[in-house]
Amino acid sequence: MNAFPFPIVGFDLDGTLFDTSADLGAAVNHALALAGRPPIALEAVASLIGGGPRRMLERGLEQSGGCDPDLLDRLYPPLLDHYRANIAVGTVPYPGLLAALDRLDALGVAVGIVTNKQEALAVQLVDTLGLSARFATIIGGDTLGAGNAKPNAAPIHELVRRLGGGRAAFVGDSIYDVMAAKNAGVPSVAVRFGFPNQPIETMGADAIIDSYAELISALERLGQAGG
């Protein structure tokens, strides 16, 4: 039996590991309400997500009447405060995730998170969901300093370094994830069920999956193909 081709697998967080749209949407709408703006419908929240919480708020303001730097600066702290206080009210793991993580663990794969969410918020969320033991490390959008979030390759390289080096693959739902993996020289798997900010087929991912039931076989194919 051949060894699993990737001793390291990294995951994005929002829209990849967990459906966080309900809680992120509530935080954005809290901030918009402070500005007297109408709320964003839950089904439209996915289009705001990607690039971190500040960019999410900026998009929400743009969609609800316009954004200026002063307003963004004023509303960003209360958005974060609301999100911290309600971080896992409606957030859930995507179907099949825990079983896929069990499979990876049984195969001896080291698993970590690379997200553009602030590290403290990512750690808080994973801990609140009771899943901290599932991940060897969590790297946030602010972990490596300004300019080093996805799509920069730096957080992917840091993930590989922290997990002992070796061949790695990265799983995500957005162009930020695919480009970060490409820039880092590792293959990417895009999930169709997340918060894509463009048609998933146009992102250039090395593989696309419709559910976590397909993850292990997709990674095996990438390994065999030399991805």
Residue frames relative to the residue before (quaternion, step in Angstrom):
aa qw qx qy qz dx dy dz
M 1.0000 0.0000 0.0000 0.0000 0.00 0.00 0.00
N 0.3927 -0.7274 0.5134 0.2303 3.58 -0.79 1.03
A 0.5213 -0.6209 0.4831 0.3306 3.54 -1.15 0.70
F 0.5926 -0.5537 0.4374 0.3884 3.57 -1.20 0.53
P 0.5045 -0.7307 0.3681 0.2760 3.60 -0.72 1.03
F 0.7720 0.3036 -0.1679 0.5325 3.60 1.13 -0.50
P 0.2369 -0.7914 0.5457 0.1407 3.62 -0.37 1.15
I 0.7461 0.2641 -0.1681 0.5877 3.58 1.31 -0.27
V 0.0219 0.7666 -0.6416 0.0170 3.57 -0.98 0.91
G 0.1556 -0.7892 0.5906 0.0642 3.55 -0.81 1.05
F 0.1762 -0.7807 0.5947 0.0763 3.53 -1.20 0.65
D 0.4246 -0.5904 0.6211 0.2922 3.48 -1.30 0.59
L 0.4491 -0.7031 0.4843 0.2636 3.61 -1.22 0.32
D 0.7773 0.3211 -0.1919 0.5058 3.62 0.32 -1.22
G 0.8364 0.1583 -0.1357 0.5069 3.56 -0.75 1.06
T 0.6995 0.4001 -0.2627 0.5307 3.57 1.29 -0.01
L 0.7601 0.2641 -0.1532 0.5736 3.58 0.68 -1.06
F 0.8273 0.1077 0.0207 0.5509 3.54 0.82 -1.08
D 0.3749 -0.6515 0.6036 0.2659 3.52 -1.24 0.56
T 0.0392 -0.8370 0.5434 -0.0503 3.55 -0.16 1.34
S 0.3641 0.7934 -0.4500 0.1884 3.57 1.28 0.00
A 0.6416 0.5413 -0.3455 0.4195 3.61 0.94 -0.78
D 0.7317 0.4244 -0.2483 0.4720 3.58 0.85 -0.93
L 0.6287 0.4999 -0.3411 0.4883 3.59 1.06 -0.63
G 0.6404 0.5259 -0.3211 0.4584 3.58 1.01 -0.79
A 0.6438 0.5173 -0.3226 0.4625 3.57 0.99 -0.81
A 0.6510 0.5111 -0.3161 0.4638 3.59 1.01 -0.78
V 0.6462 0.5030 -0.3198 0.4765 3.59 0.96 -0.83
N 0.6887 0.4815 -0.2932 0.4559 3.59 0.85 -0.90
H 0.5731 0.5553 -0.3764 0.4707 3.59 1.15 -0.54
A 0.6849 0.4740 -0.2875 0.4727 3.57 0.88 -0.93
L 0.6479 0.5174 -0.3254 0.4546 3.59 0.94 -0.79
A 0.6304 0.5422 -0.3314 0.4458 3.58 1.03 -0.78
L 0.6214 0.5451 -0.3382 0.4498 3.58 1.07 -0.70
A 0.7075 0.4139 -0.2463 0.5172 3.55 1.21 -0.55
G 0.5166 -0.6567 0.4083 0.3675 3.59 1.28 0.10
R 0.4560 0.6853 -0.4423 0.3561 3.57 1.22 0.49
P 0.5426 -0.6000 0.4630 0.3622 3.60 -1.17 0.46
P 0.5461 -0.6272 0.4355 0.3445 3.60 -1.11 0.57
I 0.4445 -0.6312 0.5648 0.2915 3.51 -1.36 0.42
A 0.4656 -0.6742 0.4918 0.2945 3.61 -0.85 0.92
L 0.6120 -0.5930 0.3784 0.3615 3.57 -1.03 0.82
E 0.6706 0.5120 -0.3145 0.4351 3.57 0.94 -0.82
A 0.6797 0.4673 -0.2885 0.4862 3.60 1.24 -0.30
V 0.4654 0.7110 -0.4332 0.3002 3.59 1.25 -0.22
A 0.5982 0.5993 -0.3678 0.3844 3.59 0.98 -0.81
S 0.6528 0.5350 -0.3220 0.4289 3.58 1.03 -0.73
L 0.6382 0.5352 -0.3226 0.4497 3.60 1.23 -0.33
I 0.6647 0.5683 -0.2881 0.3901 3.56 1.13 -0.74
G 0.5844 0.5422 -0.4513 0.4011 3.53 -1.05 0.87
G 0.7852 0.2874 -0.2223 0.5014 3.55 -0.79 1.01
G 0.6513 -0.5251 0.3152 0.4480 3.58 1.26 0.12
P 0.6826 -0.5415 0.3156 0.3757 3.58 -1.24 0.45
R 0.6238 0.5346 -0.3600 0.4421 3.61 1.01 -0.63
R 0.6522 0.4908 -0.3118 0.4864 3.57 0.99 -0.83
M 0.6009 0.5567 -0.3511 0.4536 3.59 1.08 -0.69
L 0.6716 0.4812 -0.2928 0.4813 3.59 0.90 -0.91
E 0.6227 0.5447 -0.3431 0.4449 3.57 0.98 -0.81
R 0.6592 0.4947 -0.3094 0.4744 3.59 0.93 -0.85
G 0.6382 0.5359 -0.3252 0.4470 3.58 1.00 -0.83
L 0.6586 0.4950 -0.3024 0.4793 3.56 0.99 -0.83
E 0.6371 0.5332 -0.3296 0.4486 3.56 0.97 -0.84
Q 0.7028 0.4736 -0.2647 0.4600 3.57 0.99 -0.83
S 0.7571 0.4029 -0.2029 0.4725 3.58 1.15 -0.53
G 0.8250 -0.2200 0.1070 0.5095 3.57 1.13 0.40
G 0.6835 -0.4879 0.2852 0.4621 3.57 1.24 0.03
C 0.2096 -0.7798 0.5838 0.0847 3.53 -1.17 0.71
D 0.0034 -0.7586 0.6506 0.0342 3.53 -1.08 0.76
P 0.6718 -0.5510 0.3034 0.3912 3.62 -1.07 0.64
D 0.6477 0.5258 -0.3315 0.4406 3.61 0.95 -0.81
L 0.6629 0.4940 -0.3044 0.4733 3.57 0.94 -0.87
L 0.6308 0.5290 -0.3274 0.4638 3.58 0.98 -0.82
D 0.6627 0.5028 -0.3037 0.4646 3.58 0.91 -0.89
R 0.6793 0.5041 -0.2946 0.4445 3.59 0.99 -0.82
L 0.7499 0.4242 -0.2239 0.4556 3.57 0.95 -0.85
Y 0.5494 0.6540 -0.3968 0.3361 3.58 1.14 -0.47
P 0.6674 0.4954 -0.3375 0.4419 3.68 0.81 -0.79
P 0.6870 0.4525 -0.3254 0.4662 3.67 0.83 -0.76
L 0.5715 0.5584 -0.3922 0.4559 3.58 1.11 -0.49
L 0.6775 0.4855 -0.2938 0.4679 3.59 0.86 -0.95
D 0.6347 0.5325 -0.3342 0.4495 3.59 0.96 -0.82
H 0.6650 0.4963 -0.3031 0.4686 3.57 0.93 -0.90
Y 0.6658 0.5068 -0.3112 0.4506 3.57 0.93 -0.87
R 0.6303 0.5336 -0.3371 0.4521 3.61 0.94 -0.84
A 0.7175 0.4648 -0.2517 0.4537 3.56 0.93 -0.91
N 0.7835 0.2423 -0.1190 0.5597 3.60 1.23 -0.38
I 0.1937 0.8790 -0.4274 0.0844 3.53 1.21 0.61
A 0.8128 0.1760 -0.0823 0.5492 3.60 1.08 -0.56
V 0.2244 0.7886 -0.5361 0.2011 3.58 1.03 0.78
G 0.8275 0.1286 -0.0400 0.5450 3.56 0.88 -0.96
T 0.4891 0.6805 -0.4188 0.3496 3.58 1.29 0.02
V 0.0126 0.7966 -0.6026 0.0469 3.57 -0.93 0.94
P 0.5322 -0.5826 0.4891 0.3717 3.60 -1.19 0.46
Y 0.5251 -0.6160 0.4743 0.3463 3.56 -1.11 0.60
P 0.6246 -0.5587 0.3831 0.3884 3.60 -1.08 0.66
G 0.8140 0.2632 -0.2122 0.4723 3.52 -0.98 0.92
L 0.4695 0.7007 -0.4425 0.3047 3.60 1.22 -0.25
L 0.7036 0.4800 -0.2993 0.4300 3.58 0.68 -1.04
A 0.6324 0.5155 -0.3351 0.4712 3.58 1.02 -0.71
A 0.6423 0.5134 -0.3235 0.4682 3.59 1.02 -0.77
L 0.6444 0.5051 -0.3201 0.4767 3.59 1.01 -0.77
D 0.6063 0.5403 -0.3472 0.4691 3.58 1.07 -0.70
R 0.6544 0.5148 -0.3093 0.4594 3.59 0.95 -0.88
L 0.6604 0.5045 -0.3068 0.4640 3.56 0.92 -0.91
D 0.6380 0.5242 -0.3213 0.4636 3.56 1.00 -0.82
A 0.6615 0.5075 -0.3033 0.4614 3.57 0.95 -0.87
L 0.6793 0.4716 -0.2745 0.4907 3.57 1.18 -0.58
G 0.5219 -0.6702 0.3890 0.3566 3.58 1.30 0.02
V 0.4116 0.7223 -0.4568 0.3164 3.56 1.23 0.42
A 0.3223 -0.7134 0.5887 0.2015 3.58 -1.00 0.85
V 0.1427 -0.8173 0.5581 0.0119 3.56 -0.77 1.10
G 0.0509 0.7963 -0.6009 0.0463 3.57 -0.96 0.88
I 0.4090 -0.6924 0.5473 0.2319 3.53 -1.37 0.23
V 0.0135 -0.7374 0.6748 0.0254 3.54 -1.14 0.80
T 0.0733 0.8115 -0.5650 0.1298 3.55 -0.43 1.26
N 0.4296 -0.6646 0.5333 0.2990 3.55 -1.25 0.35
K 0.4360 0.6406 -0.4772 0.4144 3.58 1.30 0.16
Q 0.5899 -0.5573 0.4295 0.3963 3.60 -1.09 0.58
E 0.5931 -0.6131 0.3818 0.3558 3.57 -0.94 0.88
A 0.6629 0.5149 -0.3241 0.4364 3.61 0.85 -0.90
L 0.6601 0.4918 -0.3126 0.4740 3.59 0.99 -0.76
A 0.6395 0.5243 -0.3273 0.4572 3.58 0.99 -0.80
V 0.6555 0.5009 -0.3038 0.4765 3.56 0.94 -0.90
Q 0.6463 0.5224 -0.3183 0.4563 3.59 0.94 -0.88
L 0.6720 0.5051 -0.3056 0.4472 3.58 0.89 -0.91
V 0.6793 0.4834 -0.2993 0.4640 3.58 0.79 -0.98
D 0.6557 0.5058 -0.3110 0.4664 3.58 0.99 -0.80
T 0.6503 0.5226 -0.3171 0.4511 3.60 0.95 -0.87
L 0.6859 0.4639 -0.2728 0.4898 3.56 1.09 -0.70
G 0.4719 -0.7083 0.4147 0.3221 3.58 1.31 -0.03
L 0.5649 0.6359 -0.3540 0.3888 3.57 1.19 0.49
S 0.3096 0.7924 -0.4876 0.1961 3.61 1.22 0.22
A 0.6600 0.5307 -0.3175 0.4266 3.59 0.98 -0.79
R 0.5980 0.5981 -0.3539 0.3993 3.58 1.22 -0.34
F 0.7692 0.3374 -0.1526 0.5207 3.58 1.17 -0.54
A 0.4257 -0.7337 0.4771 0.2300 3.56 -0.82 1.05
T 0.7992 -0.0375 0.0359 0.5988 3.58 1.13 -0.56
I 0.1663 -0.7523 0.6278 0.1102 3.55 -1.29 0.47
I 0.0770 -0.7858 0.6136 -0.0017 3.54 -0.73 1.14
G 0.2085 -0.8091 0.5432 0.0824 3.56 -0.67 1.14
G 0.7047 -0.4697 0.3319 0.4155 3.51 -1.32 0.10
D 0.7272 0.3927 -0.2270 0.5153 3.58 1.23 -0.44
T 0.4164 0.7527 -0.4471 0.2453 3.60 1.24 -0.13
L 0.7941 0.3086 -0.1409 0.5043 3.57 0.87 -0.96
G 0.6386 -0.5490 0.3218 0.4327 3.58 1.26 0.25
A 0.7304 -0.4490 0.3019 0.4167 3.52 -1.33 0.32
G 0.8122 0.2782 -0.2180 0.4641 3.54 -1.05 0.85
N 0.6906 0.4851 -0.2671 0.4651 3.59 1.27 -0.07
A 0.4392 0.6500 -0.4902 0.3800 3.58 1.12 0.64
K 0.6599 -0.4586 0.3849 0.4539 3.58 -1.28 0.17
P 0.5348 -0.0870 -0.8399 -0.0324 1.68 -2.10 1.39
N 0.3398 0.7230 -0.5244 0.2946 3.61 1.17 0.31
A 0.5042 -0.6711 0.4603 0.2891 3.58 -1.07 0.73
A 0.4961 0.7218 -0.4110 0.2530 3.59 1.16 -0.57
P 0.7069 0.4520 -0.3187 0.4408 3.67 0.73 -0.83
I 0.6080 0.5261 -0.3632 0.4708 3.61 1.13 -0.53
H 0.6391 0.5126 -0.3204 0.4755 3.58 0.97 -0.83
E 0.6563 0.5070 -0.3109 0.4642 3.58 0.99 -0.84
L 0.5981 0.5521 -0.3541 0.4606 3.59 1.06 -0.72
V 0.6781 0.4852 -0.2937 0.4674 3.57 0.81 -1.00
R 0.6425 0.5227 -0.3268 0.4552 3.58 0.94 -0.83
R 0.6869 0.4934 -0.2912 0.4471 3.59 0.84 -0.98
L 0.7427 0.4076 -0.2230 0.4821 3.57 1.04 -0.72
G 0.7064 -0.5447 0.2380 0.3842 3.52 1.18 0.62
G 0.5413 -0.6392 0.3951 0.3772 3.57 1.26 0.08
G 0.5031 0.6342 -0.4862 0.3291 3.54 -1.25 0.41
R 0.7114 -0.4489 0.3366 0.4232 3.49 -1.35 0.03
A 0.0587 -0.8198 0.5690 -0.0267 3.57 -0.84 0.99
A 0.1283 -0.7292 0.6621 0.1158 3.52 -1.40 0.36
F 0.2181 -0.7836 0.5703 0.1147 3.56 -1.20 0.53
V 0.2111 -0.7822 0.5824 0.0663 3.54 -0.99 0.99
G 0.1911 0.7906 -0.5617 0.1514 3.58 -0.78 0.99
D 0.4421 -0.7128 0.4911 0.2350 3.53 -1.32 -0.01
S 0.7565 0.3707 -0.1869 0.5053 3.61 1.21 -0.19
I 0.6756 -0.4721 0.3771 0.4225 3.53 -1.33 0.18
Y 0.5683 0.5835 -0.3889 0.4305 3.62 1.11 -0.55
D 0.6801 0.4960 -0.2812 0.4609 3.56 0.98 -0.89
V 0.6698 0.4971 -0.2983 0.4640 3.55 0.89 -0.97
M 0.6848 0.4795 -0.2924 0.4644 3.60 0.90 -0.87
A 0.6195 0.5288 -0.3536 0.4599 3.60 1.01 -0.71
A 0.6534 0.4990 -0.3124 0.4759 3.58 0.95 -0.87
K 0.6554 0.5101 -0.3130 0.4607 3.59 0.89 -0.91
N 0.6725 0.5005 -0.2975 0.4568 3.57 0.92 -0.91
A 0.6969 0.4496 -0.2579 0.4956 3.56 1.17 -0.64
G 0.4780 -0.7009 0.4213 0.3204 3.58 1.26 -0.11
V 0.5744 0.5501 -0.4031 0.4528 3.58 1.12 0.66
P 0.5359 -0.6336 0.4400 0.3431 3.62 -1.06 0.60
S 0.2576 -0.7745 0.5650 0.1210 3.54 -1.17 0.66
V 0.1713 -0.7252 0.6579 0.1093 3.49 -1.29 0.67
A 0.1767 -0.7860 0.5864 0.0840 3.58 -0.73 1.07
V 0.2818 -0.7479 0.5791 0.1607 3.56 -0.98 0.90
R 0.4312 -0.7357 0.4698 0.2282 3.54 -0.85 1.01
F 0.6855 0.5399 -0.2729 0.4051 3.60 1.18 -0.54
G 0.5701 0.6511 -0.3670 0.3411 3.62 1.19 -0.03
F 0.6706 -0.4574 0.3893 0.4353 3.55 -1.06 -0.89
P 0.0122 0.8375 -0.5463 0.0036 3.63 0.60 1.02
N 0.2991 -0.7658 0.5432 0.1705 3.56 -0.97 0.86
Q 0.7479 0.1148 -0.1648 0.6327 3.54 1.31 0.43
P 0.6837 -0.4610 0.3196 0.4667 3.64 -1.15 0.28
I 0.5119 -0.7087 0.3893 0.2901 3.55 -0.66 1.13
E 0.6279 0.5534 -0.3418 0.4273 3.59 1.08 -0.66
T 0.6780 0.4984 -0.2917 0.4549 3.61 1.19 -0.42
M 0.5358 0.6782 -0.3838 0.3251 3.60 1.22 -0.15
G 0.4320 -0.7171 0.4548 0.3038 3.57 1.15 -0.47
A 0.3088 0.7507 -0.5256 0.2547 3.59 1.15 0.48
D 0.5325 -0.6403 0.4580 0.3110 3.55 -1.19 0.58
A 0.7782 0.0114 -0.0208 0.6275 3.58 1.23 -0.41
I 0.1779 -0.7497 0.6282 0.1076 3.57 -1.25 0.54
I 0.0765 -0.7934 0.6024 0.0422 3.57 -0.94 0.88
D 0.4046 -0.7148 0.5251 0.2228 3.53 -1.18 0.67
S 0.7897 0.0236 -0.0046 0.6131 3.58 1.23 -0.42
Y 0.6317 -0.5522 0.3878 0.3816 3.55 -1.26 0.34
A 0.5074 0.6301 -0.4266 0.4045 3.58 1.23 -0.21
E 0.6984 0.4723 -0.2554 0.4732 3.60 1.21 -0.51
L 0.4768 0.7321 -0.4208 0.2444 3.61 1.21 -0.33
I 0.6923 0.4902 -0.3093 0.4299 3.60 0.68 -1.04
S 0.6814 0.4770 -0.3029 0.4653 3.58 0.86 -0.90
A 0.6187 0.5377 -0.3453 0.4570 3.62 1.05 -0.68
L 0.6612 0.4893 -0.3032 0.4811 3.59 0.96 -0.84
E 0.6297 0.5282 -0.3367 0.4594 3.60 0.99 -0.75
R 0.6534 0.5032 -0.3162 0.4689 3.59 0.97 -0.81
L 0.6419 0.5152 -0.3264 0.4648 3.57 0.97 -0.81
G 0.6448 0.5283 -0.3169 0.4525 3.55 1.01 -0.80
Q 0.6684 0.5002 -0.2895 0.4683 3.55 0.97 -0.88
A 0.6861 0.4784 -0.2717 0.4760 3.55 1.14 -0.72
G 0.5192 -0.6520 0.4071 0.3735 3.56 1.29 -0.13
G 0.3756 0.7566 -0.4652 0.2645 3.57 1.28 0.39
